[in-house]
């Protein structure tokens, strides 16, 4: 039997166990193109191989497009947030909302970027959105100080993952428990009150390891009064239980407090001061606790089984000043909140009270996967199978207060809406990677059974007690083919079905005329080529076709408002993605380019609008590019200069080009951002000094028109050092 290229593994770490990787030091980790398999790096202090992700360093046998931002790239960039890193990925655009990118708004191939709801976000293989099925709004990602690499995956290889398999997946791979002594200190400070500190402490060997990672960040933010503070603490431990068994534990605590406002500016105010913020009492709080325990059993080199249990408790609350009395729930003649228009923020924001949205999310799950390699049909085959039970409990409340600084317990505050949402999701997958000669064929299928109950306890200040329930079973087939005649060339093609479950709070309201909705689905096809002419150079080109069906939109108006949601939307996205890096001596050139040739609405219904068929999808730029030049200027010193371009975008389905006075509609112009990073490693020490600047030219630009005009991040210059002892 032909042996798959592999790696020796001493202990299994979080994500590795979820994929069924061997835990014995004598075991071989098979590299299966069916499931994306982790790679590793030997620790200098032991023979332990630390698993670093779910993508191999060599992507030659993968049946779909993929991008890895590795430790070397992260150190060269010294990014101040994840949004700078994600811009490096072809096909990805990020709509900025806060200085640290904590509210990630990621668009993949022209999909709706709002809170990354059509992209699966993961940390060490576990979904990190508050409720991946019922509320996939992004409010968290791990601080990059403890991230070893970031992986982006699309194509038919997504079958082992879910939900939200329309826009691909982003996986943040964090530092595991150490295999030797660990003491690392990173300090950084810069403009606009930016400061960041990170401390990592731990010890370990071949049999055990324990580490503690503490991070603290703060910044004044993009807009006035938009101060942000983040505290992150993680404990990791691993133990080899003897030969074929291992355990890995990760405990995390994350707290955010920020003056985030979701109210944008009107055109006149933006023209005067794009960073002005009339909503001084807006605030956002988040408290996240998480735990992940993984167990691996690998009795031999051809078979392994892994099971992990995970849980997350998350509380988030947003407090938003009302900017208009058009909403009858806010209008209050007693305070003068009458007839307010969006163009009169300063006059009416202090008069119209606020809206409070406290929400709690409890997520629990168990995931078990096995991998078995054998011979069949004249070739080598690797079977990957898995099953998961996932449970979500969401408690959503909405209050209205009479004053801008009111809170839930302030006199006069009223409970407007209260929903409790329960989701039970059961999923399973099976893939088989069959290799014979230069060809690898990878068929697979995933099934998702989702049961969601939405109970309305209060609606529009009235006690209700109504319930709506949705049950659905989705089959998601896919197949990939790779022709790899050499290590320097591989051609891949794939097709798969994607899905995004409906959001109960929006898509089936027990208090509205109810029509059954189903998950949004897609059919996605890729064909591409990877070239690696040398160890230091690579090129990947991908053509894609994404056909979205059953997009959930508002139905016909009932009594002047939407009475239901229906599956009536369709869209077609087609384009080309290129990425490459080339090294010539001390010079390294890195680039990514995306051409979204088609992002077309194929139906006339889009959130109540008509006549939009054939128009371009909002927030879907035609051209995107990122280019960076890295120079080794002195021994131990390097300089990287980069530029990121984002083409013009429409803010609505009507494709309005002329800006409106309220800031909600109009073209979002193209923008170009320059950046630079300098690293100096002191000879004979483990000390690295660095400086980073984003938006080097301090360009003022429009990032979004969602609920008014929002400016992107102004220049942010910072200095810091990293020391290991």
Residue pairs with C-beta under 8 A, 6 or more apart in sequence:
1 374
1 375
1 380
2 380
2 435
3 28
3 30
4 28
4 30
4 31
4 32
4 373
4 380
4 382
5 31
5 58
6 28
6 29
6 30
6 31
7 28
7 29
7 39
7 40
7 49
8 25
8 26
8 27
8 28
8 29
8 47
8 49
9 16
9 21
9 22
9 23
9 24
9 25
9 27
9 29
9 40
9 49
9 51
10 25
10 46
10 47
10 48
10 49
10 179
10 206
10 240
11 23
11 48
11 179
11 206
11 209
11 238
11 239
11 240
11 246
11 248
12 21
12 22
12 23
12 51
12 238
12 246
12 248
12 294
12 296
12 306
13 50
13 51
13 124
13 176
13 177
13 238
13 248
13 294
14 124
14 125
14 126
14 174
14 176
14 236
14 248
14 250
14 292
14 294
14 308
15 38
15 51
15 53
15 54
15 124
15 125
15 126
15 171
15 173
16 38
16 51
16 248
16 294
16 296
16 306
17 23
17 246
17 248
17 294
17 295
17 296
17 306
17 307
17 308
18 125
18 126
18 294
18 306
18 308
18 367
18 369
19 35
19 37
19 38
19 54
19 125
19 160
19 306
19 369
19 371
20 296
20 304
20 305
20 306
20 369
20 370
20 371
20 384
20 386
21 29
21 37
21 38
21 51
21 296
21 298
21 304
21 306
21 371
22 28
22 29
22 296
22 298
22 301
22 304
23 240
23 244
23 245
23 246
23 296
23 297
23 298
23 304
24 243
24 244
24 298
25 47
25 48
25 206
25 240
26 243
27 244
27 298
27 300
27 301
27 304
28 301
29 37
29 38
29 40
30 37
30 301
30 302
30 371
30 373
30 382
31 37
31 56
31 61
32 371
32 373
32 382
32 384
32 433
33 61
33 62
33 63
33 157
33 382
33 433
33 435
33 440
33 442
33 480
33 482
34 157
34 382
34 383
34 384
34 431
34 432
34 433
34 442
34 444
35 157
35 160
35 371
35 384
35 431
35 433
36 54
36 55
36 56
36 62
36 66
36 153
36 157
36 160
37 54
37 56
38 51
38 52
38 53
38 54
38 55
38 56
39 51
39 52
39 53
39 55
39 56
39 57
40 49
40 50
40 51
40 52
41 49
41 50
41 52
42 48
42 49
43 49
43 50
43 178
43 179
43 180
44 180
45 179
45 180
45 181
45 205
46 179
46 180
46 204
46 205
46 206
47 206
48 179
48 204
48 205
48 206
50 176
50 179
51 176
52 148
52 149
52 173
53 68
53 148
53 149
53 151
53 171
53 173
54 125
54 151
54 153
54 171
54 173
55 62
55 66
55 68
55 151
55 153
55 171
56 62
57 68
57 70
58 487
59 66
59 68
59 530
59 540
60 482
60 484
60 487
60 490
60 530
60 532
61 435
61 440
61 482
61 484
61 490
62 155
62 157
62 480
62 482
62 492
63 155
63 156
63 157
63 440
63 442
63 479
63 480
63 481
63 482
63 492
63 493
63 494
64 153
64 154
64 155
64 156
64 157
64 158
64 480
64 492
64 494
64 526
64 528
65 90
65 91
65 153
65 154
65 155
65 526
65 528
65 540
65 542
65 544
65 577
66 151
66 152
66 153
66 154
66 155
66 157
67 88
67 89
67 90
67 151
67 152
67 579
67 592
68 149
68 150
68 151
68 152
69 85
69 88
69 89
69 149
69 150
69 151
69 152
70 149
71 148
71 149
73 88
73 590
74 85
74 144
74 147
74 149
74 150
75 679
75 688
76 630
76 638
76 640
76 677
76 679
77 84
77 85
77 628
77 640
77 642
77 675
77 677
77 692
78 677
78 679
78 690
78 691
78 692
78 720
79 85
79 144
79 692
80 100
80 190
80 194
80 196
80 692
80 694
80 716
80 718
81 99
81 100
81 101
81 102
81 144
82 101
82 104
82 141
82 144
82 150
82 172
83 94
83 96
83 101
83 104
84 101
84 675
84 694
85 144
85 150
86 92
86 94
86 104
86 106
86 150
86 152
86 170
87 93
87 94
87 626
87 644
88 590
88 592
88 626
88 628
89 152
89 579
89 592
90 542
90 577
90 578
90 579
90 592
90 593
90 594
90 624
91 108
91 109
91 154
91 544
91 575
91 577
91 594
91 596
91 624
92 106
92 107
92 108
92 152
92 594
92 624
93 106
93 107
93 113
93 619
93 621
93 624
93 646
94 101
94 104
94 105
94 106
94 107
94 113
95 105
95 107
95 113
95 114
95 619
95 703
95 704
95 706
96 105
96 222
96 703
96 704
96 710
96 712
96 713
97 103
97 105
97 260
97 703
97 704
97 710
98 221
98 222
98 226
98 228
98 258
98 260
99 192
99 194
99 219
99 220
99 221
99 222
99 226
99 228
99 713
99 716
100 217
100 219
100 228
100 230
101 141
102 139
102 140
102 141
102 228
102 230
102 256
102 258
103 115
103 138
103 139
103 260
104 115
104 116
104 121
104 138
104 141
105 113
105 114
105 115
105 116
105 138
105 704
106 113
106 116
106 119
106 138
106 167
106 170
107 113
107 167
107 619
107 620
108 118
108 119
108 154
108 167
108 168
109 167
109 544
109 546
109 573
109 575
109 594
109 596
109 599
110 573
110 575
110 596
110 599
110 617
110 619
110 620
110 621
111 118
111 119
111 166
111 167
111 573
111 620
112 118
112 618
112 619
113 619
114 137
114 706
115 136
115 137
115 138
115 139
116 129
116 136
116 137
116 138
117 129
117 136
117 137
117 138
117 164
117 500
117 503
118 164
118 166
118 167
118 500
119 164
119 167
119 168
119 169
119 170
120 127
120 129
120 132
120 136
120 161
120 162
120 163
120 164
120 165
120 167
120 168
120 169
120 170
121 127
121 128
121 129
121 138
121 141
121 169
121 170
121 172
122 128
122 161
122 169
122 170
122 171
122 172
123 141
123 142
123 171
123 172
123 174
124 171
124 172
124 173
124 174
124 250
124 292
125 171
126 292
126 308
126 310
128 140
128 141
128 142
128 172
128 312
129 135
129 136
129 137
129 138
129 139
129 164
130 136
130 137
130 139
130 140
130 314
130 316
130 359
130 361
130 363
130 394
131 361
131 363
131 392
131 394
131 421
131 423
132 163
132 164
132 363
132 390
132 392
133 163
133 390
133 392
133 423
133 425
133 450
133 452
133 501
134 392
134 394
134 421
134 423
134 452
134 501
134 503
134 504
134 505
135 359
135 361
135 394
135 421
135 503
135 505
136 163
136 164
136 500
136 503
139 256
139 286
139 314
139 316
140 254
140 256
140 286
140 288
140 314
141 172
142 172
142 174
142 232
142 234
143 198
143 215
143 217
143 230
143 232
145 186
145 196
145 198
145 213
145 215
146 174
146 175
146 198
146 200
146 213
146 215
146 232
146 234
147 172
147 173
147 174
147 175
148 173
148 174
148 175
149 173
150 170
150 171
150 172
150 173
151 170
151 171
151 173
152 168
152 169
152 170
152 171
153 161
153 168
153 169
153 171
154 168
154 169
154 524
154 526
154 544
155 480
155 492
155 494
155 496
155 524
155 526
156 442
156 444
156 478
156 479
156 480
156 494
156 495
156 496
156 526
157 442
157 480
157 494
158 165
158 168
158 169
158 478
158 496
158 498
159 165
159 429
159 431
159 444
159 445
159 446
159 476
159 478
159 496
160 369
160 384
160 386
160 429
160 431
160 444
160 446
161 169
162 427
162 446
162 448
162 476
162 499
163 425
163 427
163 448
163 450
163 499
163 500
163 501
164 500
165 446
165 476
165 496
165 498
165 499
165 500
166 498
166 499
166 500
166 520
166 522
166 524
166 546
166 548
167 498
174 234
175 200
175 211
175 213
175 236
176 209
176 211
176 236
176 238
176 248
177 202
177 204
177 209
177 210
177 211
177 236
177 237
177 238
177 248
178 202
178 203
178 204
178 209
178 210
178 211
179 204
179 205
179 206
179 209
180 203
180 204
180 205
181 202
181 203
182 200
182 201
182 202
182 203
182 204
182 211
183 200
183 201
183 724
183 725
184 198
184 199
184 200
184 722
184 723
184 724
184 725
185 198
185 199
185 200
185 722
185 723
185 725
186 196
186 197
186 198
186 199
186 720
186 721
186 722
186 723
187 196
187 197
187 198
187 720
187 721
188 194
188 195
188 196
188 197
188 718
188 719
188 720
189 195
189 196
189 718
189 719
189 720
190 692
190 716
190 717
190 718
190 719
191 715
191 716
191 717
191 718
192 219
192 220
192 221
192 714
192 716
193 218
193 219
193 220
193 227
194 218
194 219
194 220
194 716
194 718
195 216
195 217
195 218
195 219
196 215
196 216
196 217
196 718
196 720
197 215
197 216
197 217
198 213
198 214
198 215
198 216
199 212
199 213
199 214
199 215
200 211
200 212
200 213
200 214
201 211
201 212
202 209
202 210
202 211
202 212
202 236
203 209
203 210
203 211
204 210
204 211
204 238
206 240
207 239
207 240
208 237
208 238
208 239
208 240
209 236
209 237
209 238
210 235
210 236
210 237
210 238
211 235
211 236
211 237
212 233
212 234
212 235
212 236
213 232
213 233
213 234
213 235
213 236
214 232
214 233
215 230
215 231
215 232
215 233
216 229
216 230
216 231
216 232
217 228
217 229
217 230
218 227
218 228
218 229
218 230
219 227
219 228
219 716
220 226
220 227
221 227
221 228
221 258
221 259
222 275
222 710
222 711
222 712
222 713
222 714
223 261
223 275
223 276
223 277
223 711
224 275
224 276
224 277
225 259
225 277
225 280
226 258
226 259
226 260
226 261
226 277
227 258
227 259
228 256
228 257
228 258
228 259
228 260
229 256
229 257
229 258
230 254
230 255
230 256
231 253
231 254
231 255
232 252
232 253
232 254
232 255
233 252
233 253
233 254
234 250
234 251
234 252
234 253
235 249
235 250
235 251
235 252
236 248
236 249
236 250
236 251
237 248
237 249
238 246
238 247
238 248
238 249
239 246
239 247
240 246
241 247
244 297
244 298
244 299
245 295
245 296
245 297
246 295
246 296
247 293
247 294
247 295
248 292
248 293
248 294
249 291
249 292
249 293
249 294
250 290
250 291
250 292
251 290
251 291
252 288
252 289
252 290
252 291
253 288
253 289
253 290
254 286
254 287
254 288
254 289
254 290
255 286
255 287
255 288
256 284
256 285
256 286
256 287
257 283
257 284
257 285
258 283
258 284
259 277
259 282
259 283
259 284
260 282
260 283
260 284
260 318
261 277
261 279
261 282
261 320
261 321
262 282
262 318
262 320
262 707
263 278
263 279
263 282
263 320
263 321
263 323
263 345
263 349
263 707
263 708
264 663
264 664
264 704
264 705
264 706
264 707
264 708
264 709
264 710
265 274
265 276
265 278
265 345
265 663
265 708
265 709
265 710
266 342
266 343
266 345
266 661
266 662
266 663
266 708
266 709
267 659
267 660
267 661
267 662
267 663
267 666
267 709
268 343
268 661
269 276
269 278
269 345
270 276
270 663
270 702
270 709
270 711
274 700
274 709
274 711
275 711
275 714
278 323
278 345
278 346
278 349
279 320
279 321
279 323
279 345
279 349
279 404
280 321
280 404
281 319
281 321
281 354
281 404
281 405
282 318
282 319
282 320
282 321
282 354
283 318
283 319
284 316
284 317
284 318
284 319
285 315
285 316
285 317
286 314
286 315
286 316
286 317
287 314
287 315
287 316
288 312
288 313
288 314
288 315
289 312
289 313
289 314
290 310
290 311
290 312
290 313
291 310
291 311
291 312
292 308
292 309
292 310
292 311
293 308
293 309
293 310
294 306
294 307
294 308
294 309
295 306
295 307
295 308
296 304
296 305
296 306
297 304
297 305
297 306
298 304
298 305
302 372
302 373
302 374
303 370
303 371
303 372
303 373
304 370
304 371
305 368
305 369
305 370
306 368
306 369
306 370
307 366
307 367
307 368
307 369
308 366
308 367
308 368
309 365
309 366
309 367
310 363
310 364
310 365
310 366
310 367
311 362
311 363
311 364
311 365
312 361
312 362
312 363
313 360
313 361
313 362
313 363
314 360
314 361
314 362
314 363
315 358
315 359
315 360
315 361
316 358
316 359
316 361
317 356
317 357
317 358
317 359
318 356
318 357
319 354
319 355
319 356
319 407
320 354
320 355
320 356
320 357
321 349
321 350
321 352
321 353
321 354
321 404
322 330
322 337
322 348
322 349
322 352
322 353
322 354
322 355
323 340
323 342
323 345
323 348
323 349
323 352
324 330
324 340
324 341
324 342
324 348
324 352
325 331
325 332
325 337
325 338
325 339
325 340
325 348
325 352
326 340
329 400
329 416
329 460
329 461
330 337
330 352
330 353
330 355
330 400
331 337
331 338
331 352
332 338
332 351
332 352
332 353
332 402
335 351
335 352
335 353
335 402
335 403
336 351
337 348
337 351
337 352
337 353
340 347
340 348
340 351
340 352
341 348
341 662
342 662
342 663
342 664
342 708
343 661
343 662
349 404
350 404
353 400
353 401
353 402
353 403
353 404
353 406
354 400
354 401
354 403
354 404
354 405
354 406
355 398
355 399
355 400
355 401
355 416
356 397
356 398
356 399
356 400
356 401
356 406
356 407
356 408
356 413
357 396
357 397
357 398
358 397
358 399
358 408
359 394
359 395
359 396
359 397
360 394
360 395
361 392
361 393
361 394
362 392
362 393
362 394
363 390
363 391
363 392
364 390
364 391
365 388
365 389
365 390
365 391
366 388
366 389
367 386
367 387
367 388
368 386
368 387
368 388
369 384
369 385
369 386
369 387
370 384
370 385
370 386
371 382
371 383
371 384
372 382
372 383
373 380
373 381
373 382
373 383
374 380
374 381
374 383
375 381
376 434
377 434
377 436
378 436
379 434
379 435
379 436
379 437
380 434
380 435
380 436
381 432
381 433
381 434
381 435
382 432
382 433
383 430
383 431
383 432
384 429
384 430
384 431
384 432
384 433
385 428
385 429
385 430
385 431
386 428
386 429
387 426
387 427
387 428
388 425
388 426
388 427
388 428
389 424
389 425
389 426
390 423
390 424
390 425
390 426
390 427
391 422
391 423
391 424
391 425
392 421
392 422
392 423
392 425
393 420
393 421
393 422
394 419
394 420
394 421
394 422
394 423
395 418
395 419
395 420
395 421
396 417
396 418
396 419
396 420
396 421
396 505
397 408
397 415
397 417
397 418
398 415
398 416
398 417
398 418
399 408
399 413
399 414
399 415
399 416
400 413
400 414
400 416
401 407
401 410
401 412
401 413
402 410
402 412
402 413
403 410
403 412
406 412
406 413
407 413
414 461
415 458
415 461
416 458
416 460
416 461
417 456
417 458
417 459
417 460
418 456
418 457
418 458
419 454
419 455
419 456
419 457
419 504
419 505
420 454
420 455
420 457
421 452
421 453
421 454
421 455
421 504
421 505
422 452
422 453
422 455
423 450
423 451
423 452
423 453
423 504
424 450
424 451
424 452
425 448
425 449
425 450
425 451
426 448
426 449
427 446
427 447
427 448
427 449
428 446
428 447
429 444
429 445
429 446
429 447
430 444
430 445
431 442
431 443
431 444
431 445
432 442
432 443
432 444
433 440
433 441
433 442
434 440
434 441
434 442
435 441
438 483
438 484
438 485
439 481
439 482
439 483
440 481
440 482
440 484
441 479
441 480
441 481
442 479
442 480
442 481
442 482
442 494
443 477
443 478
443 479
444 477
444 478
444 479
445 475
445 476
445 477
445 478
446 475
446 476
446 477
446 478
447 473
447 474
447 475
447 476
448 472
448 473
448 474
448 476
448 499
448 501
449 471
449 472
449 473
449 474
450 470
450 471
450 472
450 473
450 474
450 501
450 519
451 469
451 470
451 471
452 469
452 470
452 471
452 501
452 502
452 504
453 467
453 468
453 469
454 467
454 468
454 469
454 470
454 504
454 505
454 508
454 509
454 510
455 465
455 466
455 467
455 510
456 464
456 465
456 466
456 467
456 509
456 510
456 511
457 463
457 464
457 465
458 464
459 511
460 511
464 510
464 511
466 510
466 511
467 510
468 504
468 508
468 509
468 510
468 514
470 502
470 504
470 508
470 516
470 517
472 501
472 518
472 519
474 499
474 519
474 521
475 497
476 496
476 497
476 498
476 499
477 496
477 497
478 494
478 495
478 496
478 497
479 494
479 495
479 496
480 492
480 493
480 494
481 492
481 493
481 494
482 490
482 491
482 492
483 490
483 491
483 492
484 490
484 491
487 532
488 531
488 532
488 533
489 529
489 530
489 531
489 532
490 529
490 530
491 527
491 528
491 529
491 530
492 526
492 527
492 528
492 529
492 530
493 525
493 526
493 527
493 528
494 525
494 526
495 523
495 524
495 525
495 526
496 523
496 524
497 521
497 522
497 523
497 524
498 521
498 522
498 523
498 524
499 519
499 520
499 521
499 522
500 519
500 520
500 521
501 519
501 520
502 508
502 517
502 518
502 519
502 520
502 552
502 565
506 552
506 565
507 517
507 552
507 565
508 514
508 516
508 517
508 565
512 558
512 562
512 563
512 564
513 558
513 563
513 564
514 564
515 555
515 564
515 565
515 566
517 552
517 565
517 566
517 567
518 550
518 567
519 550
520 548
520 549
520 550
520 551
520 552
520 567
520 569
521 548
521 549
521 550
522 546
522 547
522 548
522 549
523 546
523 547
523 549
524 544
524 545
524 546
524 547
525 544
525 545
525 546
526 542
526 543
526 544
526 545
527 542
527 543
528 540
528 541
528 542
528 543
529 540
529 541
530 538
530 539
530 540
531 538
531 539
531 540
532 538
532 539
534 583
536 582
536 583
536 588
537 580
537 581
537 582
537 583
538 580
538 581
539 578
539 579
539 580
540 577
540 578
540 579
540 580
541 576
541 577
541 578
542 576
542 577
542 578
543 575
543 576
544 573
544 574
544 575
544 576
544 577
545 572
545 573
545 574
546 572
546 573
546 574
547 570
547 571
547 572
547 573
548 569
548 570
548 571
548 572
548 573
549 570
550 567
550 569
551 567
551 568
551 569
551 570
551 571
551 603
552 565
552 566
552 567
552 569
553 565
553 566
553 568
553 569
553 603
553 605
553 606
553 607
553 608
554 562
554 564
554 565
554 566
554 605
554 607
554 608
555 562
555 563
555 564
555 565
555 566
555 568
556 562
556 563
556 564
557 563
557 608
558 564
562 608
566 605
568 603
568 605
569 601
569 603
569 605
569 606
570 601
570 602
570 603
571 599
571 600
571 601
571 602
571 603
571 617
572 598
572 599
572 600
572 602
573 596
573 598
573 599
573 600
573 617
573 620
574 596
574 597
574 598
575 594
575 595
575 596
575 597
575 598
575 599
576 594
576 595
576 597
577 592
577 593
577 594
577 595
578 591
578 592
578 593
578 594
579 591
579 592
579 593
580 589
580 590
580 591
580 592
581 588
581 589
581 590
581 591
582 588
582 589
583 589
585 632
586 631
586 632
586 633
587 629
587 630
587 631
587 632
588 629
588 630
589 627
589 628
589 629
589 630
590 627
590 628
590 629
590 630
591 625
591 626
591 627
591 628
592 624
592 625
592 626
592 627
593 623
593 624
593 625
593 626
594 623
594 624
594 625
595 622
595 623
596 620
596 621
596 622
596 623
596 624
597 622
599 616
599 617
599 620
599 622
600 614
600 615
600 616
600 617
601 612
601 613
601 614
601 615
601 616
601 617
601 653
602 613
603 612
603 613
604 610
604 611
604 612
604 613
605 612
606 612
606 653
607 653
609 652
609 653
609 654
611 654
612 653
612 654
612 655
615 650
615 653
615 654
615 655
616 650
616 655
617 650
617 653
618 649
618 650
618 651
618 652
618 653
619 649
619 650
619 651
619 668
619 704
620 649
620 650
621 646
621 647
621 648
621 649
621 670
622 647
622 648
623 645
623 647
624 645
624 646
624 647
625 644
625 645
626 642
626 643
626 644
626 645
627 642
627 643
628 640
628 641
628 642
628 643
629 640
629 641
629 642
630 638
630 639
630 640
631 638
631 639
631 640
632 638
633 639
634 680
635 683
636 680
636 681
636 682
636 683
637 678
637 679
637 680
637 681
638 678
638 679
639 676
639 677
639 678
639 679
640 676
640 677
640 678
641 674
641 675
641 676
642 674
642 675
642 676
643 672
643 673
643 674
643 675
644 672
644 673
644 675
645 670
645 671
645 672
646 670
646 671
646 672
647 670
648 667
648 668
648 669
648 670
649 667
649 668
650 656
650 657
650 667
650 668
651 664
651 665
651 666
651 667
651 668
651 704
651 705
651 706
652 664
652 665
652 705
654 665
656 665
656 666
656 667
657 666
657 667
658 666
658 667
659 665
659 666
659 667
660 666
662 708
663 705
663 708
663 709
664 705
664 707
664 708
665 705
666 705
668 702
668 703
668 704
668 705
669 701
669 702
671 699
671 701
671 702
671 712
672 699
673 694
673 695
673 696
673 697
673 699
673 712
674 695
674 696
674 697
675 692
675 693
675 694
675 695
675 696
676 692
676 693
676 696
677 690
677 691
677 692
677 693
678 690
678 691
678 692
679 688
679 689
679 690
680 688
680 689
680 690
681 687
681 688
682 688
682 689
686 723
686 724
686 725
687 721
687 722
687 723
688 721
688 722
688 723
689 719
689 720
689 721
690 719
690 720
690 721
690 722
691 717
691 718
691 719
691 720
692 717
692 718
693 715
693 716
693 717
693 718
694 713
694 715
694 716
695 712
695 713
695 714
695 715
695 716
696 715
697 715
698 714
698 715
699 712
700 711
700 712
700 714
701 711
701 712
702 709
702 710
702 711
702 712
703 710
703 711
703 712
704 710
